[in-house]
């Protein structure tokens, strides 16, 4: 089938798919985008449950379950606890001051040991990582699932947020990074511009490391531009797009891809080769990757798949995806 026909079919699928995506975003992500002013909060509801708005807030500072977020539209900050209770609102310094008060009031000990930092994909939030976070915490890791306004900023801007988060992890001796989809590209953008000797390993789940063919087909489609924002325009397969401009992290990298097997057409027949419905298996690979694993799972759910969760935990601990792996499962071996 000619490339023009394929692009046309993919565009038709995108037209059907984007309204559904927009509905999900509206219901689960963009429930609240504006804050009442600080005086009202202090006078009426000093501590209250946040109403969400996660596509407009990005984490910039953590201390255990406490987090400070910045609003991408207003540049205001808020302090949340682990239950999304808003404890403060205003400037960063005001939120940090309240965080330090909460540390004392809650008798929270200084952070130490090994951490895992999780980065969600575009249009998703930290909530998507809840099953993986529970498993990693069960194994003794400090886990920080980072929110960033993925549809409002570029990949480079998201990597700046990540750097702020990592700088805040005082006392943490080692950490690993785990990214789903675009979250993996944020990690690569961060590794280009920053170094941290504490970084141990990186795991990417369904990350379009060579670019996404769907982004190529939909980049000129106005609803796609509106829903996916600036970062959505950076995800194409062209050499000038960011996936093909970023370096490979210097630490061991494990790649997990969704697919149905190398001889199949994947979950989306309009994509070339095996795929998870959104990203092709071929696009997930990185030169020099330490391990590769293919799981029969759709793109949107791979970070919650039980096999993927166990594989991530094993790679962080052992550098392989399976106890039976005597050596890394390399990309060129997996496709033989």
Secondary structure, DSSP 4 states (H G I P E B T S, - for coil): --HHHHHHHHHHHHHHHHHHHHHHHHHHT-S------HHHHHHH-SSEE----TTSEEEEEEETTEEEEEETTT--EEEE-TT-EEEEEESHHHHHHHHHHHHHHTTPPPP-SEEEEEE--TT--GGGGHHHHHHHHHTT-EEEEE---TTTS-HHHHHHHHHHHHHT-TT--EEEEEEETHHHHHHHHHHHH---TTEEEEEEES--TT--HHHHHHTT-HHHHHHHHHHHTT-SSSTTSGGGTSPPPSSEEEEEEE-S-TTS--S-TTSSSSBSSSSBHHHH--TT-SEEEEES--GGGGGG-HHHHHHHHHHHHHSSSSTT-SS---HHHHT-
